[in-house]
Amino acid sequence: MKELDPRLKMIIVLTIIIMIVSYNGFAFPLVVGIVNLGICRAGRLSLKKVLKSLSEPLFLVAVLLVIKYLAPGPAGLSSGTTGLVEGLVIGLRIISASLVVIIFGMLTPLAEIISALSWFRVSKTFIEILVYANHYIFTLHEDAMVIYNSQK
């Protein structure tokens, strides 16, 4: 996966996300999720790091499941297990699409992503915001770690 051109990776990622969102069943997102976990193992990515990156989408899925389970169905009838199944399918889509983006981000250096974005004629303002955001995320993380370690 590291040998692929970043522009091709970006096109593949966007295509897979569109396919995940537009697919009606649960089989394709499930297959994509399993393949992505296999790519994690083949790319020597830390499963702990990937799961940490998935914590926010997993929280969204948990909230979605609660809402779909408790929300009334058609004509005010209790949705129950029907809503839970719908929530699981939507949640699987969220997790699969998130995994695709996370693995793309972990296996592609930022410089290659930026060069691919500029090749696709993404505005220079957006690219500059991306660079600044990436820089300041790590700066704030370092400051937070200093504060955390000083309070120990």
N, C-alpha and C positions, 0 to 999 in steps of 0.2 A: 504494500500500500504506500510505503514511503517513496517508491520509485516513480509513482504516477505524477504527472504534471498537476500542479495545484488547480489549474483551470478545469481540467477534466474531473478532478476530485469534487470541485464545487458544483459542476453540472450534475455529477452522479448524486451528490448529496441532495440537491434541490429536486431532482427527479424522484429519488426514493421518498423524500418527504411528501411530495405531491401524491405519489402512489399510496403512501400510508394513509393520508388524510382522505383520499377519495375512495379507498377500498371499503366495501360495506361489511365484510365479515371480520373475523378475528385471526384467520389463518396467516395472512400476509404479514401483518404487524408482528405476530408471534415468531414467524420465520426470520424476519428482519432483526428482531431482538436477539434471537439465538445466534444468528450469524454475527451480529455485532459483538456479542460476548466471546465468540470464537476469534474474532479479529483482535479483541483485547488480549486474549491469551497469545495469539500469534505475534502481535506487535509488542509483546512484553510490557504491556501496561499494567499498572498496579490495580487490581480489582477493588482494593480499598479506596483508591483515588477516584475511580470511576463511580463507585457507589456514593462517595462523598459528593461528587458533582451531581448525582441523581437525587440528592436529598430534597431539593426544592420541587422538582417534578413529582417525586413520590408523595410529598405533602399535598400538592395540588390534587393528585389522584385520590388520596385519602379523603380530602374535603369533598371532592366530586362524588365519591361513593356514598358518603353520608347524605349528601344533598339528594342524589338520585334515589336512594333508598327511602328517604323520608318524604320526598316530594309526592304530592297526589298525582295519580294517573289520570287518564281520560275520564271525564264526567265526575271528577272529584273522588273516584275510587282510589283505594290505597294501592300504591304501585308495588311496594315490597320487593319480591325477588325479580320481577320484570325490570324494575328500575336498577336493581343491583347488577343484573346481567348487562344492561345497556351501559351502566357506569364502568363495568369491567372492560368492555370493548373499547370505550372511549379512553379509559385509563391506559390500556395496552397501546393504543395509538400514541398517546402522549409520551409514554416511556420509550417506545421504539423510536419515535422522531427525536426525542431528546438524546438517546444513545447515539444516533447517527451524527448529530451535531457535536456531541461531546467527543466522540472518537475522532471525528474530522479535526476538531480543534487540538486534540492531544497529539495527533500524528502528523500535523502540518505546522511547520514553524510560522510564526507571525509574519515574518518578512515575505514568505511565499504567499501567504493569504493576501497581504497588502498588494503585492505585485499582480496577483490574479485579479483583485478588485479593480486595480487601475487599468488592467488590460480590458476588463468588462466595462470600462468607462464610468465607473462609480465616481461620484463627485469627490473632488479633492477635500472638500470640507468634511465629508463623512469619514474619509480615510484619516484625516488629521485628528478628528474626534476619537476615532478608534485607537490611534497611537497614543494620544494623551490619556485616554481612559485606561489603557493597558499600563502605561507608566505609573499613573497615580494609584491604581489598584495595588500594585506592589509596594509603592511608597507608603500608603496607608496601612497595608498589612505589616510592614516592618515596624512602623510606629506603634501599631496595636500590640505587636509581640514585645516591644520594649516596655510598654506600659504593663502588659500582663506579667512579664518576667520580673519587673520591679516590685510588683505587689505580692510576689510569692514570699 
